[in-house]
Amino acid sequence: MKALYTWSSVLAVVLASVSGDVLLSHAMKKIGDLGELRRRRGVLTVIGRVLSTRAFLLGLGCMAIAFYSLLFALSWNDVSLVGPAAASLTFVGNAFAARIFLRENVDRRRWMAAFFVAGGVLLLAV
């Protein structure tokens, strides 16, 4: 039962973290260059623009869910399993999500790295 709770929490971490990363990336690309905006309009404008972007707020909420899911997973199992599993599966999920939702070019080297990472998680799990 402990393993089911652990892997369910790791899955929640991965899904929430990938969703948060995609939403935050989308929001930042929509806002544009923060350095340029700060130089032209000031820090308060940057803060206001970021905090008024719906995708940013949703991404922030997803990242909070990922954090609390990680806390649950760590309460059920060792950090030597939960940490690498959550981080590496998030890496794999980010590669797929970047390609699908953000239309980013994910080159062959990144795909190979993602598959090697997934293999490492498999070794941890068995």
N, CA and C atoms as an extended XYZ file, in Angstrom:
378
Properties=species:S:1:pos:R:3:atomname:S:1:resname:S:1:resid:I:1 pbc="F F F"
N         0.823       -1.202        0.000 N   MET     1
C         0.000        0.000        0.000 CA  MET     1
C         0.865        1.264        0.000 C   MET     1
N         1.980        1.196        0.734 N   LYS     2
C         2.897        2.333        0.804 CA  LYS     2
C         3.445        2.667       -0.584 C   LYS     2
N         3.745        1.630       -1.370 N   ALA     3
C         4.266        1.855       -2.727 CA  ALA     3
C         3.224        2.528       -3.613 C   ALA     3
N         1.969        2.133       -3.471 N   LEU     4
C         0.890        2.758       -4.248 CA  LEU     4
C         0.766        4.231       -3.901 C   LEU     4
N         0.807        4.554       -2.615 N   TYR     5
C         0.741        5.958       -2.194 CA  TYR     5
C         1.936        6.744       -2.730 C   TYR     5
N         3.108        6.148       -2.629 N   THR     6
C         4.316        6.833       -3.084 CA  THR     6
C         4.243        7.142       -4.573 C   THR     6
N         3.939        6.119       -5.393 N   TRP     7
C         3.930        6.325       -6.839 CA  TRP     7
C         2.765        7.192       -7.286 C   TRP     7
N         1.651        7.148       -6.554 N   SER     8
C         0.533        8.062       -6.864 CA  SER     8
C         0.947        9.496       -6.605 C   SER     8
N         1.653        9.711       -5.510 N   SER     9
C         2.130       11.063       -5.205 CA  SER     9
C         3.180       11.527       -6.203 C   SER     9
N         4.083       10.629       -6.603 N   VAL    10
C         5.089       10.985       -7.602 CA  VAL    10
C         4.409       11.348       -8.920 C   VAL    10
N         3.392       10.582       -9.299 N   LEU    11
C         2.632       10.904      -10.512 CA  LEU    11
C         1.977       12.281      -10.396 C   LEU    11
N         1.417       12.585       -9.232 N   ALA    12
C         0.809       13.908       -9.018 CA  ALA    12
C         1.857       15.007       -9.111 C   ALA    12
N         3.038       14.753       -8.554 N   VAL    13
C         4.135       15.728       -8.654 CA  VAL    13
C         4.466       15.978      -10.118 C   VAL    13
N         4.624       14.912      -10.871 N   VAL    14
C         5.029       15.035      -12.275 CA  VAL    14
C         3.970       15.773      -13.088 C   VAL    14
N         2.716       15.356      -12.957 N   LEU    15
C         1.644       16.003      -13.732 CA  LEU    15
C         1.497       17.480      -13.367 C   LEU    15
N         1.512       17.783      -12.076 N   ALA    16
C         1.350       19.177      -11.650 CA  ALA    16
C         2.570       20.010      -12.026 C   ALA    16
N         3.745       19.443      -11.888 N   SER    17
C         4.964       20.182      -12.205 CA  SER    17
C         5.084       20.459      -13.703 C   SER    17
N         4.798       19.459      -14.515 N   VAL    18
C         4.850       19.652      -15.973 CA  VAL    18
C         3.803       20.685      -16.399 C   VAL    18
N         2.602       20.574      -15.854 N   SER    19
C         1.563       21.560      -16.170 CA  SER    19
C         1.996       22.952      -15.758 C   SER    19
N         2.559       23.053      -14.565 N   GLY    20
C         3.039       24.351      -14.086 CA  GLY    20
C         4.139       24.914      -14.961 C   GLY    20
N         5.094       24.068      -15.338 N   ASP    21
C         6.189       24.530      -16.199 CA  ASP    21
C         5.668       25.031      -17.543 C   ASP    21
N         4.737       24.294      -18.140 N   VAL    22
C         4.185       24.693      -19.443 CA  VAL    22
C         3.418       26.013      -19.306 C   VAL    22
N         2.594       26.118      -18.275 N   LEU    23
C         1.821       27.352      -18.088 CA  LEU    23
C         2.727       28.548      -17.803 C   LEU    23
N         3.747       28.358      -16.974 N   LEU    24
C         4.653       29.463      -16.671 CA  LEU    24
C         5.452       29.871      -17.905 C   LEU    24
N         5.900       28.899      -18.689 N   SER    25
C         6.630       29.213      -19.916 CA  SER    25
C         5.740       29.973      -20.891 C   SER    25
N         4.505       29.506      -21.032 N   HIS    26
C         3.555       30.193      -21.913 CA  HIS    26
C         3.335       31.636      -21.458 C   HIS    26
N         3.169       31.817      -20.165 N   ALA    27
C         2.937       33.168      -19.631 CA  ALA    27
C         4.133       34.076      -19.883 C   ALA    27
N         5.326       33.563      -19.656 N   MET    28
C         6.512       34.400      -19.819 CA  MET    28
C         6.753       34.737      -21.291 C   MET    28
N         6.460       33.806      -22.188 N   LYS    29
C         6.605       34.099      -23.618 CA  LYS    29
C         5.567       35.121      -24.063 C   LYS    29
N         4.393       35.054      -23.464 N   LYS    30
C         3.326       36.006      -23.786 CA  LYS    30
C         3.681       37.416      -23.302 C   LYS    30
N         4.288       37.512      -22.130 N   ILE    31
C         4.671       38.814      -21.574 CA  ILE    31
C         5.844       39.406      -22.338 C   ILE    31
N         6.807       38.563      -22.681 N   GLY    32
C         7.970       39.053      -23.419 CA  GLY    32
C         9.186       39.210      -22.529 C   GLY    32
N        10.156       39.942      -23.024 N   ASP    33
C        11.425       40.148      -22.340 CA  ASP    33
C        11.229       40.999      -21.088 C   ASP    33
N        11.381       40.373      -19.916 N   LEU    34
C        11.159       41.091      -18.659 CA  LEU    34
C        12.209       42.175      -18.430 C   LEU    34
N        13.438       41.929      -18.862 N   GLY    35
C        14.486       42.931      -18.704 CA  GLY    35
C        14.183       44.189      -19.497 C   GLY    35
N        13.748       44.003      -20.723 N   GLU    36
C        13.385       45.152      -21.566 CA  GLU    36
C        12.179       45.890      -20.997 C   GLU    36
N        11.186       45.138      -20.553 N   LEU    37
C         9.993       45.746      -19.956 CA  LEU    37
C        10.359       46.530      -18.704 C   LEU    37
N        11.256       45.992      -17.897 N   ARG    38
C        11.688       46.690      -16.686 CA  ARG    38
C        12.425       47.983      -17.032 C   ARG    38
N        13.273       47.928      -18.042 N   ARG    39
C        14.011       49.132      -18.440 CA  ARG    39
C        13.074       50.223      -18.965 C   ARG    39
N        12.048       49.803      -19.720 N   ARG    40
C        11.131       50.783      -20.318 CA  ARG    40
C        10.095       51.302      -19.332 C   ARG    40
N         9.553       50.411      -18.500 N   ARG    41
C         8.403       50.774      -17.665 CA  ARG    41
C         8.626       50.672      -16.165 C   ARG    41
N         9.659       49.960      -15.728 N   GLY    42
C         9.948       49.838      -14.308 CA  GLY    42
C         9.515       48.494      -13.725 C   GLY    42
N        10.000       48.260      -12.528 N   VAL    43
C         9.770       46.979      -11.853 CA  VAL    43
C         8.299       46.760      -11.524 C   VAL    43
N         7.608       47.800      -11.111 N   LEU    44
C         6.193       47.645      -10.746 CA  LEU    44
C         5.343       47.216      -11.937 C   LEU    44
N         5.685       47.691      -13.109 N   THR    45
C         4.972       47.259      -14.313 CA  THR    45
C         5.218       45.778      -14.579 C   THR    45
N         6.464       45.356      -14.409 N   VAL    46
C         6.791       43.940      -14.609 CA  VAL    46
C         5.989       43.081      -13.636 C   VAL    46
N         5.994       43.446      -12.370 N   ILE    47
C         5.252       42.691      -11.357 CA  ILE    47
C         3.767       42.671      -11.687 C   ILE    47
N         3.224       43.816      -12.043 N   GLY    48
C         1.803       43.885      -12.390 CA  GLY    48
C         1.455       43.046      -13.605 C   GLY    48
N         2.299       43.084      -14.619 N   ARG    49
C         2.057       42.307      -15.840 CA  ARG    49
C         2.098       40.811      -15.543 C   ARG    49
N         3.085       40.395      -14.763 N   VAL    50
C         3.209       38.969      -14.432 CA  VAL    50
C         2.017       38.506      -13.600 C   VAL    50
N         1.681       39.261      -12.574 N   LEU    51
C         0.596       38.849      -11.677 CA  LEU    51
C        -0.793       38.969      -12.297 C   LEU    51
N        -0.913       39.677      -13.395 N   SER    52
C        -2.214       39.789      -14.048 CA  SER    52
C        -2.387       38.792      -15.197 C   SER    52
N        -1.400       37.939      -15.392 N   THR    53
C        -1.465       36.936      -16.453 CA  THR    53
C        -2.059       35.653      -15.893 C   THR    53
N        -3.175       35.238      -16.453 N   ARG    54
C        -3.894       34.060      -15.954 CA  ARG    54
C        -3.045       32.793      -16.010 C   ARG    54
N        -2.297       32.618      -17.096 N   ALA    55
C        -1.460       31.420      -17.227 CA  ALA    55
C        -0.411       31.368      -16.127 C   ALA    55
N         0.123       32.520      -15.736 N   PHE    56
C         1.102       32.555      -14.654 CA  PHE    56
C         0.474       32.100      -13.348 C   PHE    56
N        -0.702       32.616      -13.044 N   LEU    57
C        -1.368       32.256      -11.788 CA  LEU    57
C        -1.753       30.776      -11.757 C   LEU    57
N        -2.227       30.249      -12.883 N   LEU    58
C        -2.532       28.817      -12.956 CA  LEU    58
C        -1.264       27.981      -12.810 C   LEU    58
N        -0.194       28.412      -13.442 N   GLY    59
C         1.088       27.711      -13.328 CA  GLY    59
C         1.602       27.717      -11.898 C   GLY    59
N         1.448       28.838      -11.229 N   LEU    60
C         1.852       28.948       -9.833 CA  LEU    60
C         1.038       27.988       -8.959 C   LEU    60
N        -0.252       27.891       -9.230 N   GLY    61
C        -1.099       26.950       -8.499 CA  GLY    61
C        -0.680       25.512       -8.738 C   GLY    61
N        -0.353       25.183       -9.989 N   CYS    62
C         0.117       23.825      -10.303 CA  CYS    62
C         1.424       23.522       -9.580 C   CYS    62
N         2.319       24.491       -9.526 N   MET    63
C         3.585       24.266       -8.836 CA  MET    63
C         3.370       24.067       -7.338 C   MET    63
N         2.391       24.744       -6.764 N   ALA    64
C         2.070       24.537       -5.345 CA  ALA    64
C         1.536       23.126       -5.121 C   ALA    64
N         0.683       22.661       -6.020 N   ILE    65
C         0.174       21.288       -5.924 CA  ILE    65
C         1.326       20.289       -6.034 C   ILE    65
N         2.251       20.536       -6.946 N   ALA    66
C         3.409       19.655       -7.103 CA  ALA    66
C         4.235       19.611       -5.818 C   ALA    66
N         4.423       20.753       -5.199 N   PHE    67
C         5.206       20.816       -3.959 CA  PHE    67
C         4.544       20.015       -2.845 C   PHE    67
N         3.262       20.201       -2.661 N   TYR    68
C         2.573       19.471       -1.592 CA  TYR    68
C         2.473       17.978       -1.899 C   TYR    68
N         2.359       17.620       -3.151 N   SER    69
C         2.384       16.206       -3.527 CA  SER    69
C         3.746       15.596       -3.214 C   SER    69
N         4.802       16.365       -3.438 N   LEU    70
C         6.145       15.905       -3.099 CA  LEU    70
C         6.272       15.683       -1.595 C   LEU    70
N         5.692       16.571       -0.807 N   LEU    71
C         5.731       16.387        0.646 CA  LEU    71
C         5.041       15.094        1.057 C   LEU    71
N         3.895       14.803        0.458 N   PHE    72
C         3.201       13.548        0.756 CA  PHE    72
C         4.067       12.352        0.376 C   PHE    72
N         4.657       12.388       -0.823 N   ALA    73
C         5.489       11.274       -1.268 CA  ALA    73
C         6.668       11.062       -0.322 C   ALA    73
N         7.271       12.156        0.125 N   LEU    74
C         8.405       12.047        1.043 CA  LEU    74
C         7.989       11.526        2.415 C   LEU    74
N         6.737       11.722        2.771 N   SER    75
C         6.273       11.192        4.064 CA  SER    75
C         6.048        9.684        3.990 C   SER    75
N         5.924        9.138        2.775 N   TRP    76
C         5.663        7.714        2.613 CA  TRP    76
C         6.878        6.904        2.203 C   TRP    76
N         7.911        7.558        1.654 N   ASN    77
C         9.060        6.789        1.185 CA  ASN    77
C        10.325        7.625        1.273 C   ASN    77
N        11.459        7.003        0.986 N   ASP    78
C        12.771        7.632        1.112 CA  ASP    78
C        13.010        8.667        0.023 C   ASP    78
N        13.757        9.700        0.378 N   VAL    79
C        14.101       10.744       -0.579 CA  VAL    79
C        14.984       10.182       -1.697 C   VAL    79
N        15.741        9.132       -1.416 N   SER    80
C        16.597        8.527       -2.436 CA  SER    80
C        15.795        7.876       -3.557 C   SER    80
N        14.524        7.591       -3.327 N   LEU    81
C        13.635        7.084       -4.370 CA  LEU    81
C        12.762        8.205       -4.931 C   LEU    81
N        12.121        8.943       -4.046 N   VAL    82
C        11.133        9.953       -4.454 CA  VAL    82
C        11.785       11.101       -5.228 C   VAL    82
N        12.890       11.610       -4.719 N   GLY    83
C        13.540       12.752       -5.369 CA  GLY    83
C        13.936       12.487       -6.803 C   GLY    83
N        14.755       11.466       -7.040 N   PRO    84
C        15.144       11.179       -8.438 CA  PRO    84
C        13.968       10.792       -9.319 C   PRO    84
N        13.021       10.033       -8.787 N   ALA    85
C        11.880        9.613       -9.606 CA  ALA    85
C        11.056       10.820      -10.041 C   ALA    85
N        10.738       11.701       -9.096 N   ALA    86
C         9.926       12.878       -9.425 CA  ALA    86
C        10.668       13.814      -10.380 C   ALA    86
N        11.939       14.055      -10.099 N   ALA    87
C        12.699       14.980      -10.936 CA  ALA    87
C        12.895       14.442      -12.348 C   ALA    87
N        13.248       13.165      -12.452 N   SER    88
C        13.541       12.626      -13.770 CA  SER    88
C        12.280       12.443      -14.610 C   SER    88
N        11.199       11.999      -13.991 N   LEU    89
C         9.957       11.862      -14.751 CA  LEU    89
C         9.407       13.228      -15.155 C   LEU    89
N         9.656       14.240      -14.341 N   THR    90
C         9.279       15.600      -14.723 CA  THR    90
C        10.090       16.047      -15.936 C   THR    90
N        11.359       15.690      -15.962 N   PHE    91
C        12.209       16.007      -17.116 CA  PHE    91
C        11.650       15.378      -18.393 C   PHE    91
N        11.265       14.117      -18.306 N   VAL    92
C        10.692       13.419      -19.455 CA  VAL    92
C         9.365       14.072      -19.856 C   VAL    92
N         8.525       14.343      -18.869 N   GLY    93
C         7.231       14.976      -19.136 CA  GLY    93
C         7.386       16.355      -19.767 C   GLY    93
N         8.389       17.100      -19.312 N   ASN    94
C         8.622       18.434      -19.879 CA  ASN    94
C         9.022       18.351      -21.348 C   ASN    94
N         9.804       17.350      -21.704 N   ALA    95
C        10.196       17.200      -23.109 CA  ALA    95
C         8.965       16.960      -23.983 C   ALA    95
N         8.090       16.057      -23.545 N   PHE    96
C         6.865       15.787      -24.314 CA  PHE    96
C         5.950       17.015      -24.347 C   PHE    96
N         5.761       17.650      -23.199 N   ALA    97
C         4.857       18.803      -23.130 CA  ALA    97
C         5.384       19.987      -23.933 C   ALA    97
N         6.686       20.203      -23.904 N   ALA    98
C         7.268       21.304      -24.684 CA  ALA    98
C         7.023       21.090      -26.168 C   ALA    98
N         7.161       19.854      -26.595 N   ARG    99
C         6.942       19.534      -28.012 CA  ARG    99
C         5.477       19.675      -28.401 C   ARG    99
N         4.586       19.152      -27.561 N   ILE   100
C         3.165       19.112      -27.895 CA  ILE   100
C         2.479       20.458      -27.692 C   ILE   100
N         2.647       21.048      -26.514 N   PHE   101
C         1.868       22.247      -26.170 CA  PHE   101
C         2.546       23.557      -26.534 C   PHE   101
N         3.869       23.598      -26.452 N   LEU   102
C         4.580       24.846      -26.734 CA  LEU   102
C         5.200       24.857      -28.131 C   LEU   102
N         5.084       23.736      -28.849 N   ARG   103
C         5.617       23.599      -30.201 CA  ARG   103
C         7.118       23.878      -30.262 C   ARG   103
N         7.819       23.511      -29.188 N   GLU   104
C         9.264       23.688      -29.157 CA  GLU   104
C         9.948       22.562      -29.918 C   GLU   104
N        11.100       22.866      -30.463 N   ASN   105
C        11.884       21.854      -31.155 CA  ASN   105
C        12.703       21.090      -30.108 C   ASN   105
N        12.381       19.838      -29.910 N   VAL   106
C        13.131       18.980      -28.998 CA  VAL   106
C        13.989       18.073      -29.867 C   VAL   106
N        15.293       18.309      -29.837 N   ASP   107
C        16.177       17.570      -30.739 CA  ASP   107
C        16.431       16.138      -30.261 C   ASP   107
N        17.076       15.386      -31.109 N   ARG   108
C        17.319       13.954      -30.863 CA  ARG   108
C        18.094       13.727      -29.568 C   ARG   108
N        19.050       14.580      -29.287 N   ARG   109
C        19.866       14.433      -28.074 CA  ARG   109
C        18.999       14.556      -26.824 C   ARG   109
N        18.050       15.477      -26.820 N   ARG   110
C        17.152       15.623      -25.661 CA  ARG   110
C        16.228       14.423      -25.517 C   ARG   110
N        15.740       13.887      -26.656 N   TRP   111
C        14.896       12.689      -26.585 CA  TRP   111
C        15.678       11.518      -26.028 C   TRP   111
N        16.912       11.358      -26.477 N   MET   112
C        17.734       10.257      -25.964 CA  MET   112
C        17.973       10.426      -24.470 C   MET   112
N        18.257       11.636      -24.049 N   ALA   113
C        18.466       11.893      -22.620 CA  ALA   113
C        17.201       11.562      -21.835 C   ALA   113
N        16.050       11.935      -22.370 N   ALA   114
C        14.783       11.650      -21.688 CA  ALA   114
C        14.561       10.148      -21.547 C   ALA   114
N        14.876        9.395      -22.582 N   PHE   115
C        14.692        7.942      -22.503 CA  PHE   115
C        15.692        7.289      -21.549 C   PHE   115
N        16.917        7.795      -21.501 N   PHE   116
C        17.875        7.273      -20.529 CA  PHE   116
C        17.423        7.577      -19.099 C   PHE   116
N        16.889        8.763      -18.908 N   VAL   117
C        16.366        9.133      -17.587 CA  VAL   117
C        15.218        8.214      -17.204 C   VAL   117
N        14.322        7.943      -18.146 N   ALA   118
C        13.196        7.038      -17.872 CA  ALA   118
C        13.711        5.643      -17.519 C   ALA   118
N        14.773        5.203      -18.183 N   GLY   119
C        15.377        3.916      -17.847 CA  GLY   119
C        15.939        3.905      -16.437 C   GLY   119
N        16.535        5.007      -16.023 N   GLY   120
C        17.024        5.126      -14.649 CA  GLY   120
C        15.914        5.030      -13.629 C   GLY   120
N        14.783        5.633      -13.921 N   VAL   121
C        13.618        5.539      -13.019 CA  VAL   121
C        13.132        4.102      -12.945 C   VAL   121
N        13.134        3.425      -14.070 N   LEU   122
C        12.737        2.025      -14.080 CA  LEU   122
C        13.648        1.194      -13.190 C   LEU   122
N        14.945        1.464      -13.233 N   LEU   123
C        15.885        0.754      -12.356 CA  LEU   123
C        15.607        1.050      -10.878 C   LEU   123
N        15.211        2.284      -10.571 N   LEU   124
C        14.856        2.631       -9.188 CA  LEU   124
C        13.600        1.908       -8.722 C   LEU   124
N        12.669        1.749       -9.627 N   ALA   125
C        11.345        1.222       -9.266 CA  ALA   125
C        11.357       -0.276       -9.004 C   ALA   125
N        12.250       -1.010       -9.642 N   VAL   126
C        12.224       -2.476       -9.485 CA  VAL   126
C        13.172       -2.965       -8.424 C   VAL   126
